[in-house]
Amino acid sequence: MTVALLSAALDAWSVLMPVACAGCGADDRALCAACRPGLRATLHRQPLPDGTALVSALRYEGVVRRTILAFKEQGRTDVSRPLAAAFSSAIRAAAAGRVELVSIPPSHAGVRRRGYDPVRLLLRRAGLPRPSPVLSSTHARARQKTLGREQRGRNLAGSMAAKGTLAGRRFLLVDDVATTGATLMEAARALREGGAEVVAAASLAFTPKHFGDS
Ligand SMILES: [Zn+2]
């Protein structure tokens, strides 16, 4: 089943079946009236440790965290619209001039487990262009979730490569959740090594405790 068909089927299902709010669990719609305002973008700008500018739409905590987890891990594609709107705000704020979007190569295991690629689905919902297929994974990465900050860096170093030469092309990196920024930095490194200019990065959300934002 294609992503579009799957998400249309899930939307139709949620109309027929009672649904719990993805943000708080209340018996309501996909996202209840109390949780909805929590998903409005409040742009956070901060540099990654390598100097690449990062714009994030949301803080990854509370309602935001629960909603993104429901979207990514529980098949709750019925909350993709508010997430796509927030993601789009961050992407538009980070894009300077004409840029191509590029996302982190998804792991095959992740796509198989979910049946969809969360970042691509959000870009489609936002009416944004598909990410350019210019990055590849050079070796299997362990699931970053289970690793600490230093281990993440080691796990990632050299794990991505540009497909061919990218000289003269300008990219905006996009990802759903920036945890330490290590994945985005590895992607930026690979793109720059391929000759590309990396204008900035944009994420739907960022993890405040790792970025030291309070
Ligand atoms: Zn709620």
Residues whose N, C-alpha, C, O or C-beta is under 5 A from the ligand:
A	BS01	ZN	C21 G23 C24 G25 A26 C32 C35
